[in-house]
Amino acid sequence: MEFALNCEEVRMSKTATAAGTTGSALERYFSQIRSKPVLNRSEEIDLSQRVLSGDEMARQRFIESNLKLVVRIAKTYVQSSVNLLDLIQEGNIGLIRAAAKYDYRKNTKFSTYAALWIRQSIIRFLNSNRRAVPIPHRKEMVLYHAKKELEDMTQVLKRKPTTKEVAERTSISAEELTNAFASERIVCSLHSTTGAGTGEVIDTYKDFSYSPERLVIDANTKEEIASSLRKLKEEERQVLLYRYCFKSPEKYTLRSLASKFGVSPECIRQIERRALGKLRIYASGLQ
């Protein structure tokens, strides 16, 4: 079977939607991709080497082996005004981009890397589709104005202004500023290198040129992280809340937080790392 990365599925999706046969089209599509085996790590490395050398057949197999991942992620974005086939179509575009950019030498599983591109493609589609419910951009606007004011005030004051000073200049509450910046910090931390890869979380890259739009740091992701925090154990949630300024305008150091909870700094570091690992999994759409 030759799966379509020549846009055949794109045409099928639009035709099916117009004809009201979305259900049968989905069934045919699922039947096509069901038999495609998931790659193991050694196969990923072999295919990546071939793709990097220009092997088109290897790229095709890379994509076909991860079509089920697109479906899994697309299902989490289904809305009443957007059908699943459209979301799969857009997710496949992200998958194709990921296959072209993936580099096994970055020591990350393809599925975790591709998930970021798939989600980005779907989110862009939802934001540009007038039928869809718009994704909120309040935090993005808060950050935009606050950062601009922070830069201006830093030049004038010859120091970094406090949250209160920025709040007074922007008419944005200190609490909202704190939450907006904390969300951005925690998203960046989700995509920072925390040590050797475990195979369980997204071991992302120091090389930002390798990331999709700097790892899809957007309003939608931030809102999802706030929701994901509630899934953590109490100790994990509390450590992140203090470490990333949700509880206070100033970030707690490992030592100060260890003193607060009566444990060692290493214990706090391990809790933080474990909590961020869980958030990576939640944010990747793989669970």
MARGU-758543 format. One record per residue (C-alpha): residue number from 1; residue in one letter; x, y, z. Coordinates in steps of 0.2 Angstrom, whole numbers. Example, Ala and Ser with C-alpha at 12.3 -4.5 7.8 and 13.67 -1.06 7.14 Angstrom:
<atoms>
(1; "a"; (62; -22; 39)),
(2; "s"; (68; -5; 36)),
</atoms>
This chain:
<atoms>
(1; "m"; (0; 0; 0)),
(2; "e"; (6; 17; -4)),
(3; "f"; (1; 29; 9)),
(4; "a"; (0; 47; 4)),
(5; "l"; (11; 59; 8)),
(6; "n"; (7; 66; -9)),
(7; "c"; (-9; 73; -2)),
(8; "e"; (-20; 59; -6)),
(9; "e"; (-27; 59; 11)),
(10; "v"; (-29; 78; 11)),
(11; "r"; (-41; 76; -4)),
(12; "m"; (-49; 61; 4)),
(13; "s"; (-53; 71; 20)),
(14; "k"; (-60; 86; 11)),
(15; "t"; (-71; 75; 0)),
(16; "a"; (-77; 65; 14)),
(17; "t"; (-82; 80; 24)),
(18; "a"; (-91; 88; 10)),
(19; "a"; (-100; 71; 6)),
(20; "g"; (-105; 68; 24)),
(21; "t"; (-95; 52; 24)),
(22; "t"; (-83; 56; 37)),
(23; "g"; (-86; 40; 47)),
(24; "s"; (-82; 28; 33)),
(25; "a"; (-67; 38; 28)),
(26; "l"; (-60; 37; 45)),
(27; "e"; (-63; 18; 45)),
(28; "r"; (-54; 16; 29)),
(29; "y"; (-40; 27; 35)),
(30; "f"; (-38; 18; 52)),
(31; "s"; (-38; 1; 42)),
(32; "q"; (-24; 8; 31)),
(33; "i"; (-13; 13; 46)),
(34; "r"; (-17; -1; 58)),
(35; "s"; (-5; -13; 51)),
(36; "k"; (10; -1; 51)),
(37; "p"; (22; -7; 64)),
(38; "v"; (30; 5; 77)),
(39; "l"; (48; 7; 75)),
(40; "n"; (61; 2; 89)),
(41; "r"; (75; 13; 93)),
(42; "s"; (88; 4; 82)),
(43; "e"; (76; 5; 67)),
(44; "e"; (74; 24; 71)),
(45; "i"; (93; 27; 71)),
(46; "d"; (95; 17; 55)),
(47; "l"; (81; 26; 46)),
(48; "s"; (87; 43; 52)),
(49; "q"; (104; 40; 45)),
(50; "r"; (96; 35; 28)),
(51; "v"; (85; 50; 28)),
(52; "l"; (99; 62; 32)),
(53; "s"; (108; 55; 17)),
(54; "g"; (93; 58; 6)),
(55; "d"; (84; 42; 6)),
(56; "e"; (66; 46; 2)),
(57; "m"; (60; 28; 5)),
(58; "a"; (67; 29; 23)),
(59; "r"; (58; 45; 26)),
(60; "q"; (41; 37; 19)),
(61; "r"; (43; 23; 31)),
(62; "f"; (47; 34; 46)),
(63; "i"; (31; 44; 43)),
(64; "e"; (20; 29; 40)),
(65; "s"; (26; 21; 56)),
(66; "n"; (20; 36; 66)),
(67; "l"; (3; 39; 58)),
(68; "k"; (-5; 31; 73)),
(69; "l"; (3; 44; 84)),
(70; "v"; (-5; 58; 74)),
(71; "v"; (-22; 50; 77)),
(72; "r"; (-19; 49; 95)),
(73; "i"; (-14; 67; 97)),
(74; "a"; (-27; 73; 85)),
(75; "k"; (-41; 65; 96)),
(76; "t"; (-36; 76; 110)),
(77; "y"; (-41; 92; 100)),
(78; "v"; (-58; 87; 93)),
(79; "q"; (-71; 100; 94)),
(80; "s"; (-89; 101; 89)),
(81; "s"; (-85; 112; 74)),
(82; "v"; (-69; 103; 68)),
(83; "n"; (-69; 85; 63)),
(84; "l"; (-56; 72; 67)),
(85; "l"; (-51; 70; 49)),
(86; "d"; (-46; 88; 47)),
(87; "l"; (-36; 87; 63)),
(88; "i"; (-27; 71; 57)),
(89; "q"; (-23; 79; 40)),
(90; "e"; (-15; 94; 49)),
(91; "g"; (-6; 83; 61)),
(92; "n"; (1; 73; 46)),
(93; "i"; (8; 89; 39)),
(94; "g"; (18; 92; 56)),
(95; "l"; (23; 73; 55)),
(96; "i"; (31; 76; 38)),
(97; "r"; (40; 91; 44)),
(98; "a"; (47; 82; 59)),
(99; "a"; (53; 67; 48)),
(100; "a"; (63; 79; 37)),
(101; "k"; (71; 88; 52)),
(102; "y"; (74; 73; 64)),
(103; "d"; (92; 69; 69)),
(104; "y"; (95; 53; 79)),
(105; "r"; (111; 61; 86)),
(106; "k"; (100; 72; 97)),
(107; "n"; (97; 57; 108)),
(108; "t"; (78; 58; 108)),
(109; "k"; (65; 46; 102)),
(110; "f"; (57; 51; 86)),
(111; "s"; (39; 50; 93)),
(112; "t"; (43; 63; 106)),
(113; "y"; (51; 75; 94)),
(114; "a"; (37; 73; 81)),
(115; "a"; (23; 75; 94)),
(116; "l"; (29; 93; 96)),
(117; "w"; (28; 96; 77)),
(118; "i"; (11; 87; 76)),
(119; "r"; (3; 98; 90)),
(120; "q"; (10; 114; 83)),
(121; "s"; (2; 110; 66)),
(122; "i"; (-15; 106; 73)),
(123; "i"; (-14; 121; 85)),
(124; "r"; (-10; 133; 70)),
(125; "f"; (-25; 125; 61)),
(126; "l"; (-37; 128; 75)),
(127; "n"; (-31; 146; 77)),
(128; "s"; (-33; 150; 59)),
(129; "n"; (-50; 140; 57)),
(130; "r"; (-64; 152; 60)),
(131; "r"; (-76; 138; 64)),
(132; "a"; (-65; 133; 79)),
(133; "v"; (-66; 140; 96)),
(134; "p"; (-51; 153; 97)),
(135; "i"; (-37; 148; 109)),
(136; "p"; (-35; 161; 122)),
(137; "h"; (-21; 173; 120)),
(138; "r"; (-22; 183; 136)),
(139; "k"; (-6; 177; 144)),
(140; "e"; (3; 180; 127)),
(141; "m"; (-3; 198; 127)),
(142; "v"; (2; 201; 145)),
(143; "l"; (19; 194; 142)),
(144; "y"; (22; 205; 126)),
(145; "h"; (17; 221; 135)),
(146; "a"; (27; 216; 151)),
(147; "k"; (43; 211; 142)),
(148; "k"; (43; 227; 132)),
(149; "e"; (40; 238; 148)),
(150; "l"; (53; 228; 157)),
(151; "e"; (66; 231; 144)),
(152; "d"; (62; 250; 144)),
(153; "m"; (63; 251; 163)),
(154; "t"; (79; 241; 164)),
(155; "q"; (88; 254; 153)),
(156; "v"; (81; 269; 163)),
(157; "l"; (84; 262; 180)),
(158; "k"; (100; 253; 176)),
(159; "r"; (93; 238; 185)),
(160; "k"; (80; 225; 183)),
(161; "p"; (63; 232; 189)),
(162; "t"; (53; 222; 202)),
(163; "t"; (36; 214; 197)),
(164; "k"; (27; 228; 207)),
(165; "e"; (36; 242; 197)),
(166; "v"; (31; 233; 180)),
(167; "a"; (14; 231; 186)),
(168; "e"; (12; 249; 190)),
(169; "r"; (18; 255; 173)),
(170; "t"; (7; 242; 163)),
(171; "s"; (-9; 242; 174)),
(172; "i"; (-8; 224; 175)),
(173; "s"; (-9; 216; 192)),
(174; "a"; (7; 209; 200)),
(175; "e"; (-2; 192; 202)),
(176; "e"; (-6; 191; 184)),
(177; "l"; (12; 196; 179)),
(178; "t"; (19; 183; 191)),
(179; "n"; (8; 169; 184)),
(180; "a"; (11; 174; 166)),
(181; "f"; (30; 174; 168)),
(182; "a"; (29; 158; 179)),
(183; "s"; (20; 149; 165)),
(184; "e"; (33; 154; 152)),
(185; "r"; (47; 149; 164)),
(186; "i"; (40; 132; 167)),
(187; "v"; (37; 129; 148)),
(188; "c"; (55; 133; 145)),
(189; "s"; (60; 121; 159)),
(190; "l"; (50; 107; 151)),
(191; "h"; (61; 109; 135)),
(192; "s"; (77; 111; 144)),
(193; "t"; (90; 97; 145)),
(194; "t"; (90; 89; 163)),
(195; "g"; (103; 75; 160)),
(196; "a"; (105; 59; 152)),
(197; "g"; (90; 53; 142)),
(198; "t"; (79; 40; 151)),
(199; "g"; (68; 35; 136)),
(200; "e"; (53; 40; 147)),
(201; "v"; (52; 59; 144)),
(202; "i"; (56; 71; 130)),
(203; "d"; (75; 74; 131)),
(204; "t"; (75; 90; 121)),
(205; "y"; (89; 100; 114)),
(206; "k"; (101; 113; 118)),
(207; "d"; (100; 117; 100)),
(208; "f"; (85; 128; 98)),
(209; "s"; (87; 128; 79)),
(210; "y"; (81; 110; 80)),
(211; "s"; (65; 114; 88)),
(212; "p"; (48; 118; 81)),
(213; "e"; (45; 137; 84)),
(214; "r"; (56; 136; 99)),
(215; "l"; (47; 120; 105)),
(216; "v"; (29; 127; 103)),
(217; "i"; (29; 139; 118)),
(218; "d"; (11; 146; 115)),
(219; "a"; (-4; 151; 125)),
(220; "n"; (-12; 134; 123)),
(221; "t"; (3; 124; 130)),
(222; "k"; (3; 136; 145)),
(223; "e"; (-15; 133; 149)),
(224; "e"; (-12; 114; 147)),
(225; "i"; (2; 115; 159)),
(226; "a"; (-8; 123; 172)),
(227; "s"; (-21; 109; 171)),
(228; "s"; (-7; 96; 171)),
(229; "l"; (0; 103; 187)),
(230; "r"; (-16; 97; 196)),
(231; "k"; (-11; 79; 191)),
(232; "l"; (5; 79; 200)),
(233; "k"; (8; 73; 218)),
(234; "e"; (6; 86; 231)),
(235; "e"; (25; 87; 235)),
(236; "e"; (29; 88; 216)),
(237; "r"; (16; 102; 213)),
(238; "q"; (22; 112; 228)),
(239; "v"; (40; 111; 223)),
(240; "l"; (36; 117; 205)),
(241; "l"; (25; 131; 212)),
(242; "y"; (39; 138; 223)),
(243; "r"; (53; 135; 210)),
(244; "y"; (44; 143; 196)),
(245; "c"; (37; 158; 206)),
(246; "f"; (18; 153; 206)),
(247; "k"; (19; 155; 225)),
(248; "s"; (31; 170; 226)),
(249; "p"; (38; 184; 214)),
(250; "e"; (55; 177; 218)),
(251; "k"; (61; 160; 213)),
(252; "y"; (66; 148; 227)),
(253; "t"; (83; 140; 226)),
(254; "l"; (85; 122; 229)),
(255; "r"; (94; 126; 246)),
(256; "s"; (80; 138; 252)),
(257; "l"; (66; 126; 247)),
(258; "a"; (75; 112; 255)),
(259; "s"; (76; 122; 271)),
(260; "k"; (58; 126; 270)),
(261; "f"; (53; 108; 268)),
(262; "g"; (66; 101; 280)),
(263; "v"; (74; 90; 267)),
(264; "s"; (91; 90; 257)),
(265; "p"; (93; 101; 241)),
(266; "e"; (96; 84; 232)),
(267; "c"; (79; 78; 237)),
(268; "i"; (71; 94; 230)),
(269; "r"; (81; 92; 214)),
(270; "q"; (75; 75; 212)),
(271; "i"; (57; 79; 215)),
(272; "e"; (58; 94; 203)),
(273; "r"; (66; 83; 190)),
(274; "r"; (52; 69; 192)),
(275; "a"; (38; 82; 191)),
(276; "l"; (45; 90; 176)),
(277; "g"; (47; 73; 168)),
(278; "k"; (28; 70; 171)),
(279; "l"; (23; 87; 164)),
(280; "r"; (34; 83; 148)),
(281; "i"; (23; 67; 145)),
(282; "y"; (7; 76; 148)),
(283; "a"; (12; 91; 137)),
(284; "s"; (18; 79; 123)),
(285; "g"; (1; 72; 121)),
(286; "l"; (7; 54; 123)),
(287; "q"; (-3; 50; 138)),
</atoms>
